[in-house]
Amino acid sequence: MEKKAGAKTGNAGKSGEAGNRGMDLLKALLCAYVITGILLLVLSLLLYKMGLSEENVNAGIILIYVISTFAGGFVIGKLTGSRKFLWGLIAGVLYFALLVLISFGIYHSIQSGAGDILTTFLLCAGGGMLGGMVS
């Protein structure tokens, strides 16, 4: 009888661990999007005050994607403690997926070409993975 109780505890531990990983992932994504919001505000202020060119704004947005996903990957790497690069990669991919969903919700279509979307995906996934590895 004690053996069965131990087996139940082991199963509950695994589902609890999955729940914790999900919460850790949500925390990392929240961190990444908060950083995105702050950096986009800074970029818009620079655009307003300095009259940045379109090329500078596009470079700033790319830099924001990389910094934000790096931070999200770093957070998930610290929270999970194992397979950090994989969790960072997952955070970067989910960041990209949410980005696409939000853009699709606003514009009701994909505004960029396939090359731009692929580049953005690679930057987000790579930034998250790098953040996880550094953590």
NUVOPA-960975 format. One line per 8 residues: number of its first residue (from 1); their letters; for each residue z, y, x of N, C-alpha, C, O. Coordinates in Angstrom, 1 decimal, m for minus. Example, Ala and Ser with C-alpha at 12.3 -4.5 7.8 and 13.67 -1.06 7.14 Angstrom:
REM residues 2
1> AS> 7.8/m5.7/13.2/7.8/m4.5/12.3/7.8/m3.3/13.2/8.5/m3.3/14.2  7.1/m2.2/12.8/7.1/m1.1/13.7/7.9/0.0/12.9/8.0/1.1/13.4
This chain:
REM residues 135
1> MEKKAGAK> 0.0/m1.2/0.8/0.0/0.0/0.0/0.0/1.3/0.9/m0.7/2.2/0.5  0.7/1.2/2.0/0.7/2.4/2.9/m0.6/2.6/3.5/m1.0/3.8/3.7  m1.4/1.6/3.7/m2.7/1.7/4.3/m3.6/2.5/3.4/m4.4/3.3/3.8  m3.6/2.2/2.0/m4.4/2.9/1.1/m4.0/4.4/1.0/m4.9/5.2/0.9  m2.8/4.7/1.1/m2.4/6.1/1.1/m2.9/6.8/2.3/m3.3/8.0/2.2  m2.9/6.1/3.4/m3.4/6.7/4.6/m4.9/7.0/4.5/m5.4/8.0/5.0  m5.6/6.0/3.9/m7.1/6.2/3.7/m7.4/7.4/2.9/m8.3/8.1/3.1  m6.6/7.6/1.8/m6.8/8.7/0.9/m6.6/10.0/1.7/m7.4/11.0/1.5
9> TGNAGKSG> m5.6/10.1/2.5/m5.3/11.2/3.3/m6.4/11.5/4.2/m6.8/12.7/4.4  m7.0/10.5/4.9/m8.1/10.7/5.8/m9.3/11.3/5.1/m10.0/12.2/5.6  m9.6/10.8/3.9/m10.8/11.3/3.1/m10.5/12.7/2.7/m11.4/13.6/2.7  m9.3/13.0/2.3/m9.0/14.4/1.8/m9.1/15.3/3.0/m9.5/16.5/2.9  m8.7/14.8/4.2/m8.8/15.7/5.4/m10.2/16.0/5.7/m10.5/17.1/6.2  m11.2/15.1/5.5/m12.6/15.4/5.8/m13.1/16.4/4.8/m13.9/17.2/5.2  m12.8/16.2/3.5/m13.3/17.2/2.6/m12.7/18.6/2.8/m13.3/19.6/2.6  m11.4/18.6/3.2/m10.8/19.8/3.5/m11.4/20.5/4.8/m11.5/21.7/4.8
17> EAGNRGMD> m11.8/19.7/5.7/m12.5/20.2/6.9/m13.8/20.8/6.6/m14.2/21.8/7.1  m14.5/20.2/5.7/m15.8/20.7/5.2/m15.6/22.0/4.5/m16.4/23.0/4.7  m14.6/22.1/3.7/m14.2/23.4/3.1/m13.9/24.5/4.1/m14.3/25.6/3.9  m13.1/24.1/5.1/m12.8/25.1/6.1/m14.0/25.5/6.9/m14.1/26.7/7.2  m14.9/24.6/7.2/m16.2/25.0/7.9/m17.0/25.9/7.0/m17.6/26.9/7.5  m17.0/25.7/5.7/m17.7/26.6/4.8/m17.1/28.0/4.8/m17.9/29.0/4.8  m15.8/28.0/4.8/m15.1/29.3/4.8/m15.4/30.0/6.1/m15.5/31.2/6.2  m15.3/29.3/7.2/m15.6/29.8/8.5/m17.0/30.4/8.6/m17.2/31.5/9.1
25> LLKALLCA> m17.9/29.7/8.0/m19.3/30.2/7.9/m19.5/31.4/7.1/m20.2/32.4/7.5  m18.7/31.5/6.0/m18.8/32.7/5.2/m18.1/33.9/5.9/m18.6/35.0/5.8  m17.1/33.6/6.7/m16.4/34.7/7.4/m17.4/35.2/8.5/m17.5/36.4/8.7  m18.1/34.3/9.2/m19.1/34.7/10.2/m20.2/35.5/9.6/m20.6/36.5/10.2  m20.7/35.1/8.5/m21.8/35.8/7.8/m21.3/37.2/7.3/m22.1/38.2/7.4  m20.1/37.2/6.8/m19.6/38.5/6.4/m19.5/39.5/7.5/m19.8/40.7/7.4  m19.0/39.0/8.7/m18.9/39.8/9.9/m20.2/40.3/10.3/m20.4/41.5/10.6  m21.2/39.4/10.3/m22.6/39.8/10.7/m23.1/40.9/9.8/m23.8/41.8/10.3
33> YVITGILL> m22.9/40.7/8.5/m23.5/41.7/7.6/m22.7/43.0/7.6/m23.3/44.1/7.3  m21.4/43.0/7.9/m20.7/44.3/8.0/m21.2/45.0/9.3/m21.4/46.2/9.2  m21.4/44.3/10.4/m21.9/44.9/11.6/m23.3/45.4/11.3/m23.7/46.5/11.8  m24.1/44.7/10.5/m25.5/45.2/10.2/m25.4/46.5/9.4/m26.1/47.4/9.7  m24.5/46.5/8.4/m24.4/47.8/7.7/m23.9/49.0/8.5/m24.5/50.1/8.4  m23.0/48.8/9.4/m22.5/49.8/10.3/m23.6/50.3/11.2/m23.9/51.5/11.3  m24.3/49.4/11.8/m25.4/49.7/12.7/m26.6/50.4/12.0/m27.2/51.2/12.6  m26.9/49.9/10.8/m28.0/50.6/10.1/m27.6/52.0/9.7/m28.4/52.9/9.7
41> LVLSLLLY> m26.3/52.3/9.4/m25.8/53.6/9.1/m26.0/54.5/10.4/m26.4/55.7/10.3  m25.6/53.9/11.5/m25.8/54.7/12.8/m27.3/55.0/13.1/m27.6/56.1/13.5  m28.1/54.0/12.8/m29.6/54.1/13.0/m30.1/55.2/12.1/m31.0/56.0/12.5  m29.7/55.2/10.8/m30.2/56.2/9.9/m29.7/57.6/10.3/m30.4/58.6/10.1  m28.5/57.7/10.8/m28.0/59.0/11.3/m28.8/59.5/12.5/m29.2/60.7/12.6  m29.1/58.6/13.4/m30.0/58.9/14.6/m31.4/59.3/14.1/m32.0/60.2/14.7  m31.9/58.7/13.1/m33.2/59.0/12.5/m33.2/60.4/11.9/m34.1/61.2/12.1  m32.1/60.7/11.2/m32.0/62.0/10.6/m31.8/63.1/11.6/m32.5/64.2/11.5
49> KMGLSEEN> m30.9/62.9/12.6/m30.6/64.0/13.6/m31.7/64.1/14.7/m32.0/65.2/15.1  m32.3/63.0/15.1/m33.2/63.1/16.2/m34.7/62.9/15.9/m35.5/63.0/16.7  m34.9/62.5/14.6/m36.3/62.3/14.2/m37.0/61.2/15.0/m38.1/61.4/15.5  m36.4/60.1/15.0/m36.9/58.9/15.8/m38.3/58.5/15.3/m38.6/58.7/14.1  m39.1/58.0/16.1/m40.5/57.5/15.7/m40.3/56.2/15.1/m39.3/55.5/15.1  m41.4/55.8/14.4/m41.4/54.5/13.7/m41.2/53.3/14.7/m40.5/52.4/14.3  m41.8/53.4/15.9/m41.6/52.4/16.9/m40.1/52.3/17.3/m39.6/51.2/17.5  m39.4/53.4/17.4/m38.0/53.4/17.8/m37.2/52.8/16.7/m36.2/52.1/17.0
57> VNAGIILI> m37.5/53.1/15.5/m36.7/52.6/14.3/m36.9/51.1/14.2/m36.0/50.4/14.0  m38.2/50.6/14.4/m38.4/49.2/14.4/m37.7/48.5/15.5/m37.2/47.4/15.3  m37.7/49.0/16.7/m36.9/48.4/17.8/m35.5/48.4/17.5/m34.8/47.5/17.8  m35.0/49.5/16.9/m33.5/49.5/16.5/m33.2/48.5/15.5/m32.1/47.9/15.6  m34.1/48.2/14.5/m33.8/47.2/13.5/m33.8/45.8/14.2/m32.9/45.0/13.8  m34.7/45.6/15.1/m34.7/44.3/15.8/m33.4/44.1/16.6/m32.8/43.0/16.6  m33.0/45.2/17.2/m31.8/45.1/18.0/m30.6/44.9/17.1/m29.7/44.1/17.5  m30.6/45.5/15.9/m29.5/45.2/15.0/m29.5/43.8/14.5/m28.4/43.2/14.4
65> YVISTFAG> m30.6/43.2/14.3/m30.6/41.8/13.9/m30.0/40.9/15.0/m29.2/40.0/14.7  m30.4/41.2/16.2/m29.9/40.3/17.3/m28.4/40.6/17.5/m27.6/39.6/17.7  m27.9/41.8/17.5/m26.5/42.1/17.7/m25.7/41.5/16.6/m24.6/40.9/16.8  m26.1/41.6/15.3/m25.4/41.1/14.2/m25.3/39.6/14.2/m24.2/39.0/14.0  m26.4/38.9/14.5/m26.4/37.5/14.5/m25.6/36.9/15.7/m25.0/35.9/15.6  m25.7/37.7/16.8/m24.8/37.3/17.9/m23.4/37.4/17.6/m22.6/36.5/17.9  m23.0/38.4/16.9/m21.6/38.6/16.5/m21.2/37.5/15.5/m20.1/36.9/15.6  m22.1/37.2/14.5/m21.8/36.1/13.6/m21.7/34.7/14.3/m20.8/34.0/14.0
73> GFVIGKLT> m22.6/34.5/15.2/m22.5/33.2/16.0/m21.2/33.2/16.9/m20.6/32.1/17.0  m20.8/34.3/17.4/m19.6/34.4/18.2/m18.4/34.0/17.3/m17.5/33.3/17.8  m18.3/34.6/16.2/m17.2/34.4/15.3/m17.1/32.9/14.8/m16.1/32.3/14.9  m18.3/32.4/14.4/m18.3/31.0/14.0/m17.9/30.0/15.1/m17.3/29.0/14.9  m18.4/30.4/16.3/m18.0/29.6/17.5/m16.6/29.6/17.8/m16.0/28.5/18.1  m15.9/30.7/17.7/m14.5/30.8/17.9/m13.7/30.1/16.8/m12.7/29.4/17.1  m14.2/30.2/15.6/m13.5/29.5/14.5/m13.6/28.0/14.5/m12.6/27.3/14.1  m14.8/27.5/14.8/m15.0/26.1/14.8/m14.4/25.4/16.0/m13.8/24.3/15.9
81> GSRKFLWG> m14.7/25.9/17.2/m14.2/25.4/18.4/m15.0/24.2/19.0/m14.8/23.9/20.2  m15.9/23.6/18.2/m16.8/22.5/18.8/m18.2/22.7/18.2/m18.4/23.3/17.2  m19.1/22.2/19.0/m20.6/22.4/18.7/m20.9/23.8/18.3/m21.6/24.1/17.4  m20.4/24.7/19.2/m20.5/26.1/18.9/m21.9/26.6/18.8/m22.3/27.4/17.9  m22.8/26.1/19.7/m24.2/26.6/19.6/m24.9/26.2/18.3/m25.7/26.9/17.7  m24.5/25.0/17.8/m25.1/24.5/16.5/m24.6/25.3/15.4/m25.4/25.7/14.5  m23.3/25.6/15.3/m22.8/26.5/14.3/m23.3/27.9/14.4/m23.6/28.5/13.4  m23.5/28.4/15.6/m24.1/29.7/15.8/m25.6/29.7/15.3/m26.0/30.7/14.6
89> LIAGVLYF> m26.3/28.6/15.5/m27.7/28.5/15.0/m27.7/28.5/13.5/m28.5/29.2/12.9  m26.8/27.7/12.9/m26.7/27.7/11.5/m26.4/29.1/10.9/m27.0/29.5/9.9  m25.5/29.8/11.5/m25.1/31.1/11.0/m26.3/32.1/11.1/m26.6/32.8/10.2  m27.1/32.0/12.2/m28.3/32.8/12.4/m29.4/32.5/11.3/m30.0/33.4/10.8  m29.5/31.2/11.1/m30.5/30.8/10.1/m30.1/31.2/8.7/m30.9/31.7/7.9  m28.8/31.1/8.3/m28.3/31.5/7.0/m28.4/33.1/6.9/m28.7/33.6/5.8  m28.2/33.8/8.0/m28.3/35.2/8.0/m29.8/35.6/7.7/m30.0/36.5/6.8  m30.7/34.9/8.3/m32.1/35.2/8.0/m32.5/34.8/6.6/m33.2/35.6/5.9
97> ALLVLISF> m32.0/33.7/6.1/m32.3/33.3/4.7/m31.8/34.3/3.7/m32.4/34.7/2.8  m30.5/34.8/3.9/m30.0/35.9/3.1/m30.8/37.1/3.2/m31.0/37.8/2.2  m31.2/37.5/4.3/m32.1/38.6/4.6/m33.4/38.6/3.8/m33.8/39.5/3.1  m34.0/37.4/3.8/m35.2/37.2/3.1/m35.0/37.2/1.6/m35.8/37.9/0.8  m33.9/36.6/1.1/m33.6/36.6/m0.3/m33.3/38.0/m0.8/m33.8/38.4/m1.9  m32.6/38.8/0.0/m32.3/40.2/m0.4/m33.6/41.0/m0.5/m33.8/41.8/m1.4  m34.4/40.9/0.6/m35.7/41.6/0.6/m36.6/41.2/m0.6/m37.2/42.0/m1.2  m36.6/39.9/m0.9/m37.4/39.4/m2.0/m36.9/39.9/m3.3/m37.7/40.3/m4.2
105> GIYHSIQS> m35.6/40.0/m3.4/m35.0/40.5/m4.6/m35.2/42.0/m4.9/m35.4/42.5/m6.0  m35.3/42.8/m3.8/m35.6/44.2/m3.9/m37.1/44.5/m4.1/m37.4/45.2/m5.0  m38.0/43.8/m3.3/m39.4/44.2/m3.4/m40.2/43.2/m4.2/m41.4/43.4/m4.5  m39.6/42.1/m4.6/m40.3/41.0/m5.4/m41.5/40.4/m4.7/m42.4/39.8/m5.4  m41.6/40.6/m3.4/m42.6/40.0/m2.6/m42.2/40.1/m1.1/m41.3/40.8/m0.8  m42.9/39.3/m0.3/m42.6/39.4/1.1/m43.5/40.5/1.7/m44.8/40.4/1.6  m42.9/41.5/2.3/m43.7/42.7/2.8/m44.3/42.5/4.1/m45.3/43.1/4.5  m43.8/41.6/4.9/m44.3/41.4/6.3/m45.2/40.2/6.4/m45.3/39.4/5.5
113> GAGDILTT> m46.0/40.2/7.5/m46.9/39.1/7.7/m46.1/37.9/8.2/m44.9/37.9/8.6  m46.8/36.7/8.3/m46.2/35.5/8.8/m45.7/35.6/10.2/m44.6/35.0/10.5  m46.4/36.3/11.1/m46.0/36.5/12.5/m44.7/37.3/12.6/m43.8/36.9/13.3  m44.5/38.3/11.8/m43.3/39.1/11.8/m42.1/38.3/11.2/m41.0/38.4/11.7  m42.4/37.5/10.2/m41.3/36.7/9.6/m40.8/35.7/10.6/m39.6/35.4/10.8  m41.8/35.0/11.3/m41.4/34.0/12.3/m40.6/34.6/13.4/m39.7/34.1/13.9  m41.1/35.8/13.9/m40.4/36.5/15.0/m38.9/36.8/14.6/m38.0/36.6/15.3  m38.8/37.3/13.3/m37.5/37.7/12.8/m36.6/36.4/12.7/m35.4/36.5/13.1
121> FLLCAGGG> m37.2/35.3/12.3/m36.4/34.1/12.2/m35.9/33.6/13.6/m34.8/33.3/13.7  m36.8/33.7/14.5/m36.5/33.2/15.9/m35.4/34.2/16.5/m34.5/33.7/17.2  m35.5/35.5/16.2/m34.5/36.4/16.8/m33.1/36.1/16.1/m32.1/36.1/16.8  m33.1/35.9/14.8/m31.8/35.7/14.1/m31.2/34.3/14.6/m30.0/34.3/14.9  m32.1/33.3/14.6/m31.6/32.0/15.0/m31.1/32.0/16.5/m30.0/31.5/16.8  m31.9/32.6/17.3/m31.5/32.7/18.7/m30.3/33.5/19.0/m29.4/33.2/19.8  m30.2/34.7/18.3/m29.0/35.5/18.4/m27.7/34.8/18.0/m26.7/34.9/18.7  m27.8/34.1/16.9/m26.6/33.3/16.4/m26.3/32.2/17.4/m25.1/32.0/17.7
129> MLGGMVS> m27.3/31.5/17.9/m27.0/30.4/18.8/m26.4/30.9/20.1/m25.5/30.3/20.7  m27.0/32.0/20.6/m26.4/32.6/21.8/m25.0/33.1/21.6/m24.1/32.9/22.5  m24.7/33.7/20.5/m23.3/34.1/20.2/m22.4/32.9/20.2/m21.2/33.0/20.7  m22.8/31.8/19.6/m22.0/30.6/19.5/m21.8/30.0/20.9/m20.7/29.6/21.2  m22.8/30.0/21.8/m22.7/29.5/23.1/m21.7/30.4/24.0/m20.9/29.8/24.8  m21.8/31.7/23.8/m20.9/32.6/24.6/m19.4/32.4/24.2/m18.5/32.6/25.0  m19.2/32.1/22.9/m17.8/32.1/22.4/m17.2/30.9/23.0/m16.0/30.6/22.8
